[in-house]
Amino acid sequence: MNTGCLFKGPVLFLSQSADVVVRCLNGERLGLAQAQPLRDDVSTDEITPLTSLTHYDDKLGRYPYTGFRAGNALPLGIDAVRQAQVDVVVGGKRYGKGSSREHSPAAERLAGVRLVIAESFERIYRQNADNIGLFTSTDFRLLERIAAGETIPLDDLVADRDTLAAAILKSGGLLRFGQHFMRSIEAVTDQDDAKPRTLFEKIVARHALATELTAAHPAPGDGAFVRADWRFIHEYYTGMAAHMLQSVFGDPLALQQPTSIVVFEDHTSYVEESPAHVRGGLVPNIHRMVEAQRRFASRHGLISHRTLTEVEAAHDDGSNVAGISHAMMAEHYALPGQVVVGTDSHTPHSGALGCVAFGVGTTDMANAFVTGAVRLTVPQQLRVVLDGTLRPGVTAKDVVLHLLALPAIRAGEGLGKVFEFCGDAMAQLSTDERATLTNMTAELGGFTGIVAPDAETLRFLRERRGVDFCLEPWMRSDEGAIYAQTIRIDCTAVPPMVAAPGDPGNGIPLTEVARPVRIDIAYGGSCTAGKREDFDHYHAVLRWAADRGLTVSTGVELFLQFGTTAVRDHCIAMNYMDAFERAGARMLEPSCGACGNCGPGGSSRPDQVTVSAINRNFPGRGGPGQVWLASPPTVAASAIAGELVSFDELKRRHAQPQ
């Protein structure tokens, strides 16, 4: 049995200096001090850009860090890591933030990397790395031992990990671990010991599973498994999951409770209009991924929601229910008190309904398909109290951009935690607005977001879904429940916000943007901003503009993309389409679209500037240009003005003379 690792290759320091990165690739053995300052916030979009995601075999090993930026440079080309024989990579804080794509640690592992050292890691990235046997550590003292040629014992490589994570790594990954230690899985009874608990803790306790190596009632920081009421996956990951399962288990393959598995086509509706895919010749690969998912869904009788193109939509009789996966889960499946898992970092969207919803990687989902068990590390919990009342024109998107800009959140204090949203302002927010908050716990670095269900939740379920749901007394957090931290936000003081290009945490009040920012593209859509209430905001601005003869500014393109077909049907029923057309917006059928750099609304040149209602603006996200994040009304107003402005500012500029 292998009890240690000897690392022979050069250490790749992901430094802020491109020169340092190039010196590492050339075989120079640098020390940590020489490599400083390290890059913080290395995102999965940078580790594996969108164009690499059509690969899930050995070819993926050619692409790690091809989107990594050091200053204005992209110092790591295709095959650079393999050719340099790198086996240790070092980064700064919040390594692996962003998407749940398991392609990122898989690309590193396939390129020969065996250990990543960083000051801190995003939860999903680190769990994905565990699941494929890629070691991660926050112990920088290992670098001196590696430089000295020491064989590092496995126990030292997993010294800061919980028992379950250590066991998975020592087994060589989750699927191999499962073959050895998950032969016996038992549901356990919630032991209500009268101790005050949060809503999250109660839901997890009601879904707890006991295995050979995990306890039935784990404490924060412990690894555990839970039963999910719903598991969902989309076309970028299903082929990879099927490939894994076939390799490990062969045929015939039996899935646990296939009636609770949902598959979505939500990233590829407009792939033929994606510059990145067209230029890279990747469109045929995308079609093969979609077909692979359709075959897998058909073979196992899974619930399936197919994509809806503009041509198909023109002849749609209303029977085709389509949309972005996590938005669809809230519209059709998730219920208070349930556990929902999906292969997308924005799965917490459904937490707005009072359920525990969190994203997982492909291996986690593959394991959940065959065992019914979903892995988690029991998180600490953070309470966000929203006091007061939001000002007119200020939305939940402004609140979350304000929250993201707080020094504590930027420093990573929310990493891996549950964000429970409550307070007077929370009670006034619609479910759509609540979903913006829980959805973007992915950007906050959290495990998930949750809102206790209430009368508004019941209204949403009744009016949107025709479900008469009865809240149970336990569906709330108890007085005296323990939180790691409480953050209070005075909502009366939150202004319209934007986040400057590069990171969602670059939030500033719109009035404090130093100089006018000209825009080329305005995009309203995505799971975060493609909901009914978001379109109510777009319409309020564009109807006001159209009634005054104002249209989208010359040289600007405005794209509005529905999150789901239900949102589209709402806009049609409310007669919104007239104002959208008169203002000059291009309407797009439901899809992730520009948010994932998968369709219209993304930039095609580095000099282009986009204002977008999407959730993240990491380098390369939404195209090669600069992306400013903003709320739906700010996006619409900016499209009319041709520069970043709030709706209030737009109205002042075009005030009717008295």
N, C-alpha and C positions, 0 to 999 in steps of 0.2 A: 504493500500500500504506500502511495506517495505521501510523505509526511512534511515536505517542504518544497520551496521553489527557489531556483537559482536564476537570477535575471542577468542575462549577458549583454543584451542590446543596449544602445544608447537610450538615455532618458529624454523623452520629449517634453520640454517645458512649454506649456501654452502661455507664453508671455505676452505682455502688451507690446513688446518689441518684435517686429518681424525678423530683424537681424538675429535675435536670440533663437527663434524658431528655426531659421535656416541653418544656423551653426549646429543645432542639435541634429538636424537631418543629415548634415555633412559628417556626423560621427564625433563631433567635439563633445567631450565629457564635461559638461558644465555642472557647477554646484548650484544649490538653491539661491544663494545670495547673488550670484551672477545673473540669474534668470529673472530676478524681481524687476518690476512688479508683475505678478501673474495676472492673467485675465480673469475677472469675475464674470459670472452670468453666461458662461459658455452654454449656448442653447442646443437642443437637439436639432433645430433647423440648421445650425452651423456644423454639427457633427455629421449629419446625413441630410443634405439638402433634398428638397422634394424630388429632384430628378433622379436620385439614387434609390427611391423607395419602390421602384418596380422590380428590384432584385431582392431575393431572399435566400440565395444560395451563395456559393463561394465568391461570385462576382461582387457581392456587396463589400467584400474586403478591400476592394480597390478604392473606396470612396471616403473613408473616415476623414473628417475635418476639412473637406473640400470647400465648405462654406465658412470656415473659421476666419475671423478678421482680427488682425493685429494692426491697430491704427486704420489706415485706409488700404492695407495690403491683404491679399489672400495668399499666404505663403505656402499652403499645403495643396499640392496638386494631386491628380489621380495617381494611385500607386505609391505616393511618397512615403507613407508609413511602412508599407511592406518592403520597399526597396531599402529603406534605412534600417530595417530589422529592429524597429522599436518594440520593446515589450513592456515599458513603463511610461505612463503619461501623467503629467502633473498640472493641475489647474488651481484656480482660486475658489472663491465663495460661490455657492449655489450652482454647482456644476450639473449640467444636464437638465436645466429648466426648460419648460415648454411642453411640447407634444409628448404623448405617451408612447411614441414610436419605439418599438424594441429594435428597430433597424439600427439605432445609434450604437448601443453596446454590442450588438451583433456585428456591425461593421468593424468596430474596434477589435473584437475578439477574432474575427476572421482575418484581420490584417496582421495578427500576431501579438496584439496587446494582451497582457495577462493581468495587469494591475493598473488601476487609476487611483492616484492620490490627490485629494483636494481638501480645501478647508471645510467645505460642507457640500452635501449632495441633495438634489431634489428627490423626493420620495419615489416617484414612479421610475425614474432613471435607475436609481440604486437597486430597487427591487427587480427591475428587468435584468440588470447586470447579474444579480444573484442567481436568477433563474437560468442563466446560460453558463454559469461558472466563471464569470469575470469578477475578479477580486476588486473591491474598492475599499479605501482606507482614508481616514483623516489623520493618520499618524505620520507626520513628516520626518520623524526620527528614522523611519525605514530607509530614507534616501542615503544616509551615511552608511548603513549596513549593506545596502545594495552596491554602493560605490566601492566598498571594501571587498566585494566578491563573496559575501556571506550567503549561505543558503538560508532563506527565511522560513522558519517553521509555519505550517498552516495555522496553528493556534495563534501565532502572532499576527497573521494576516487577517484573522477574523476576531481579534481581541476586543474590538469595540462594538461587536454585533450581538444581537439577541440570539438565544439558543437555536431558534428555528432557522434564522438566516445562516448561522454558522454550519448547521447540519446540511442545509441545501447546498452551500458552497463546497463543503467537503464531499458531498455526494456527486458533484459534477454538474449540478443543476436541478431544477424543480422536477422535471419529468422522471429523471433517474431516482430522485429522492422519493417521489410518489410511488414508484414501483416497489421500493423497499419499506416505506414507512406509512403508506396510506392504504394499506389493504383493509384496515378496519377503521371505519368512520362512523361515529355515533352522534346523533342529535342529543342535546342535553336540555334539561329543564331549567328555565330561568329561576335562580335562587334569589328571591326578593328578601333581602335581610333587613329591610327597613332603612338602610343607609341611603341618604339623599343621592340621587343619580341624575345625570343629564339625560335628555331624550336620546342622544346618540348611544349612551351606555345601555339604556333599556332596549333599544332596537337590536344592538349587537348581542346582548345577552339572550334575547329571544331567538336568535339565529345561530347561536354558538354550536360548534362541532368539536368533538374530542377525537384526537388521533393518537397514534402510538407515541408521538413526541410533543404533542401540544395539549395544554390543560384546557378544561372546559370553561374555566372562568379566569382568563389571563388578566394581568395587571398592565397598566400603561408601559410601553416599551417592550412587551412580550410579543413574540410571534404567535399567530393564531389562524384558525380557519373558520369561516362562517358559510352558512347556506344562503345562496342568493335566490330571491324570488324571480329575478329577471337577469339574464345574461344577454348582452348584445355585442355585435361585431360589424365592421363594415369592410368594404371591398379591398382596402389596402392591407388588411391583416388576415383575411380568411384563408387565402392561399397559403400564407406562411404557416398558419395554425394547422391546416389540413396536412401540409408537408411534414410538420413536426410529428403529428399524431400517426401518420402513416409510417414514418421512419421508426418510431418507438414501439407502436402497438400492432402495426400491420392491419390486415383485414381478416374477418369482418370487424368493423369498429362500432362499438355501442356507445351512444351518448346518453348521459344521465338527463332524464326529463326533457327531451327535445322540445316539448310544447312550451317551455319557458325560455327558449333561445330565439332571438330575433336577429335577422341579418338585414343590413341596409346597404343600398347603393346611394351614397350621398356626397361623394367627393369628385365624381367623374362625369357629371351631366354635360359639362361644357369643356371637356378636355381638348376638343378640337380647336378651341379658341384660347387655349393656354399657351402663351409664347414659349414658356420653358419646356413644355411637353412637345410642342411642334418642332422647335429648334433642335431638341435632343433626339428626335425620331422615336419618342416614347409612346406615341398614341397606340400603336399595335400592342405594346406591352400592357397598357391599361385595359384594352379590350380583352386581352387574355386573362387578366386578373378578375375582371367582372365575370367572365364565363366560368372561371374556376370557382368563384363564389356561388354562382347559380347552380353549378353541378353539385357542390357540397350541400347546398340548401335543399335541393331536390332529392338527393340521395337519402338525407336524414329527415325529410319532412318538416323542415324548419319554417317558421313564420318569415316571410320575405317581403320587403318593400323595395320595389325597383325604381330606378331613376326615371325622371320625366323630362324629356327634351321639349324644346319650344314647339317642334312640329307635332309631337304627341299631345302636348297640352292644347294645341289648337283644335284637336278632335276628341279631347277628353270629355267623357260624359259625367265626370265627377266621381267615378268609381275607383280611380287610381289614387290611392292615398300615399303620398310620398313626402320626403323632407329630410332634414338633417337629423341624424340618429337620436341624439340626446334630446332635441326638441320634440321629436316624435314620441319618445318614451314618456315625457311629461304629458303630452296631448292624448295618449292612447293607453298607456300601460301602468306606469308607476302609481302607487297609492301610499298614503301615510302609513308609517310603521314598517314599510318593506325595505329590503336590501336590493339595490340595483347596481350591477357592475357592467362596464363597457370598455371596449378598447379605444377609448378617447379620453384625453385629459379633462375634457369639459363635461364628463358624465355627471359631476355634481349639480348640473342644471336641475335635475329632478329633486334635489334637496329642498327646493322651494315648496314642495308638497309635503314636507315633513317625513321624508324617507332618507335612509343612508344610501347615498349614491356616490360611487367612486370609480376612478379609472384604473385599469390594469393593462399590462402588456400582453403580447401575443402568447407567450408561454403560460402565463397565469390563466389566460382564457382557455387555452388548449387543455390545460390540466382541469379547469373547471368544467369543460365539456364532458370529460370522461369520469370525473369523480363527483361533480356537483359541489365541490368545496372551493372556496376562494380564499386566497392567502391575504392576510393583512398584518401589519405591525400595529398593535393597539396604540392609538395616538393620544397625546394630551389634547386638552380642549381650551379654546380661546373664545371668549364672549365679546361680541361687538354690539354695543348698546347705541342705537341710533336715537338721539334725543331731538325733540322739537319737531319742526315741520319743514319739508323742503320748500324752497322758494319757487314761484312759478317759473317754468322753463328749465328747472334743474331736475335731473333724472337720476335713477339708480346708477347709471354709467358714470355720472359725475362723482357720485359718492364713492364708487369703487376706485376710480382714478385718484381721488383724494386719499383714500385708504392706502393704496399702493405707494403713494409718495411719502407716507410717514416714515421717518428715519428707522423706527424699530422694524417695520415690515421690510424696508429695503435692506436692512442688516440681516434679515432671515429669521426673525423671531416667530414668524408664522409657519416655518418649514415643517411639514408633516402634521400639522395640527388640524383639528376640527374647528371651523369657524361657525359659531352659533350666532345668528343675527336676531336681535330682539330690540325692544324699546318702543317708545311712543310713535316715532316716525315709521318704524317697521310695520306697525299695525295699520298704517294708512296706505301702505304700498300694495298694489295689485300683485297677483301671482306672477304675471309677466315681469314686473319690475323686480320682484324677489328673486326670480330666476336669473336675472342679470348678476345679482350679488353672488348667489351660490355658484353659478357657472364660472365666474371669474375668480373663485378661490384657487383655480389652477394657476392663475397669474400671481396670486398671493403666496403661492408655494404650499398651500394647505392640502391636507388629506381630502377634505370635503367641506361643503358648506351645508347648513341645515337651518330651517325655520320651523318652529313649532306650528302644526296645523291649527287653523282657527276658522271663524265664520267665512273669511275670504277664501280659504282653501275649499270649503264646502261649496261656496258659490261657483268657483272655477270648475270643480268636478261636476256639478249639476248642470251649469250652463254650457260648458265646453264639451263635456263628455257624456252627459245624460246619466251620470252616476250619482245615486243617492247614498252618500257615505255617512256613517255614524262614527263620530269621534269617540274614542274610549278615554276614560279618566287618566290612564297612564301616559297618554301621548303628549307629554310636556316635560320640561325639566323641573326637578324638585327644588324647592327653596333650600338653600344650603349645599347644593351640588358644587363640586370642586372644579374650578377652572385654573389653568396655569396663568392666565392673564385676562384682564378686562380692558377693552379699549372703548372709550366713549367718544362719540362724534356729535357735535352740535350741528345738526343738519340745517339750521337756519343760517349758518355761516358758510355753508358749502356753495361755491360759485360754479358757473359753467367751467369745466376743466378740459384740458387737453394733455396728452402725453407726447413729448418730443420723440423724434425717431430714435430707434435703437433698443428701447425697453419700455414695457408698460409702466414701470416704476418712475419714468421721467415725467411725472405729472406736475403741471403748473396751472394756476388759474389762467383762463384765456386772456384776461385783461393784463396779465404780466408777461405775455409773449413780447419779446424785446422789440421786434419790428414786424411790419406786415409780412405775412407768409403767403406768397402766391401759390395757387394749387393748379394742378393739371387734371386730377382725377378726384372724384368724390364717390365713395362707395358706402351704401347702406345695406346691411344684410348680415349674414352669419347667424350662428346659434344665439350669440349674445344680443344681436340687434336686428333680428329678422322676425320678431314676434308681433302679435296683433298690436299691442300698445306702442311698439316701436314704429309701426306703420301709421298709427294715429298721429305720432309726432311728425313723421315725414310729411304726412298729408297736411297737417296744420300749417307748416311752413310753406309748402309748395302751393297750397290753395291760396294762401295769403299773397304769395308772389304772383301767381297766375292771374288772380283777380285784378292786379295792378299792372298787368302787361309785362311783368318781369319773367325772364326765362334763365336757364342755365347760362352762366357767363361765357362769352366767346373764348374758345380755346380750352374749355373745361368739359369733361365728360362726367355725367352723373349716372350711376348704376344703382338700381334698387332691386334687391334679390330677396324673394320670400323665403322664410325659414321652412315653411311647410305648405302643402296645398290648402290646408285650412286657413292659413293666413291670407293666401291669395284669394280664396273664396270670400273671406271677410272683406277684403278691399273691394272686390267686385260688388258685393252686396251693399256696401256703404257708398258706392259710386265714387270711390277715390281715384279710379283709373283716369278719369277725365282730367283732374288737376295734374296728375303725374305726367300725362301726355302733353298737356298745354305748357307745362314748365320745361319739358325737354328731357325727361328721364328715360333711360332704357330700362324696361322691366325684365327681370330674369326669373325663370322658374326655380323652384327650391333646389338648393345645393349649397355645399360649403363654399364653392366658388373661389373668389379672390382671397378669402381668408387663408385658404391652404395653397394659394398660388395655383389654383386649378381652374381658372376661367376668367371671364371679363371682369374688369374692375381692378386688376392688378397692373402694376407698371411693367413696361417692357424696356425702359432705358434708365440708367443710373441718375440722370438729371431730372427725372420726373418726381413730382411731389404729390402725394395722395393724402387726403383726409378721409379717415375710415372709421366706421363704427364697430369694427372687429375687435377682438379681445387682446391681440398681441402684435407687436411691431418689431420683433427681433430682426437683425440683419438678414435680408433675403426673404423675409416673410412678406408675401404679397408682391413679390417682384424685386428687381434690383434697385428701385428708387427709394426715396425717403417716405416713411409712413408716419403721419400724425394720427393718434387715436383721439376720438371725440364722441360725444353723445349723438343720437339720431337728429335732434333739432339743430345741433351745430353743424353736422355734416350737410344737411339740406340747405341751411342758411349760407354756408361757405360755398356751396355749388352755385348759388345765385350771385354771390358777391365776387367770386373768383379768388377769394383769399379767406383765411381763417377768421370767421366772425361768429358771434352768437346770434340767435334769432332776435334778441332785444336790440343788438347793435344794427342788424339789418333793418329792423323797423325804424330805428332812429334815422338811418341814412335815407330812408325813403318816406319820411313822415309827410303826410299831406299838409300843405300850407293852410293855415287858419284863415 
